[in-house]
Amino acid sequence: MRLLLRVLVGLAGAAALLLAAQFWLNPLQPAARLGLDAQGALGIATIRADIAAFFGAAGLFALAAAARAEARLMTTPLLLVALALAGRVVTVVDRGFTPEQGPPMVVEAVLVALFALARRGMK
């Protein structure tokens, strides 16, 4: 079970790093898939800095946790993804639910569960 958790966390970390790289190399395309529209150089820089940093930090810590089997390193990706999911829930409460909001929320909920299990299971 512990090995399976490490593999799944490592795959999630690698996927997050790949997404961060996409935001650095071609920020407009992945941003548009997430409903973001950059306005000028500041918007592009913000996507590269803030969005790529989110995925990069989550990915690096998840990979480090998987490689070292250290539960404490799971705290960062768990917190980042849980806060992202909380932000989506606030938006649903504020604006209502739309179908395009579902898939990212499901992915984040699964990642929160995985990262919480890994944080507990890697001890």
N, C-alpha and C positions, 0 to 999 in steps of 0.2 A: 504494500500500500504506500509506504514511504517513497519507494522508487517511482511508482506511478505518479504520485503528487509532484515529485521533482521533475519528471519528464513533462508533465502538463504545464507546470509553472515555467519551465524552460522554453517550451513552445510558445506560450503566451508572451513571455519576455522577448523572444526573438521576433514575434509578429509585431509587437509594439515598437521595437527598434526599426523594423522595416518601414512601418508607418511613419515614424519620426523622420527617417531618411527621405521618404516621399515628400513630406512637408518641406524639407530643406531643399531638395532638388527641383521640385516642381510644385510649389505651394498652392497654386490656383486650382489644379485638378482635384487633389484629395479634399481641399477645403470645400469646393463646390459639391462634392458628394455628401458632405456633412451639413450642407445648407449655409455655408459661410461665403460671403462675397467680400473680397478685399477691395478697399478703396485707396488706390494709389500706393506709393512706396511704403507709407506707414502701415497700411493694411497688410501688405505682403510681409513686411518685417515682423509685424505682430503675429501673423500666422506662423512664420518660421520660428520666432522666439517662443511664444507662449504655447502654441499647440504642439509644436515639435518637442518642446521642453517637457510637457506633460507626458507624452508617449515615450520620450527618451528616458526620463527619470524612472517611470514605471517599468519600462523594459530592462534597464540596467539593473535595478534592484531585484527584479524578478529573476533575471539570469544569475545574478550573484547569489541569491538565496538558493536557487536550484543547484548551482555548481558547488556551493559550500555546504549545502544542507543546513543552513542557519535560519531558524524560525524568525529571529528578530529582524532579519533583512526583509521579511515579508510585510512588515508594518507599513513601509512607504508605499508600495504598489496597492496594498489593501486600502489605505487611507485615501490615496489619490482617486482610485476607481469608486470607492464608496461616496466620496464627496461629489464626483461627477454624476453618479446616479441620484444623489440627493438633489442636485441642481435640476436634473430632469424631472424629478417628482415635484419640485417647487413649480416648475413651468407647467406641468399638467394641472396642478391645483390652481395656478394663476390664469392660465389660458385655455385649459381643457386639453383633452387627449386627441391627437390626430394619428392616423395609421403609420405615418412615416416615423413617428417617435418610438414605436414599438421595438423594432430590431435593435437599435442601439441600447435601449433599456434592458432588453433580454441579455445581450452580450455583457453589459456591465453587471447585471445581477448574477450571471453565471460566473464572471470573474471574481466578484466579491465573495461568492460561495467558495470557489476554488482557492482563492488566496487566504480566506479565513481557515479553511480546512488545512491548507499547507502550513499556515502559521502555527496551528495547533498540532498538526501531524509530524512536523519536522523536529519537534522537541525531543 
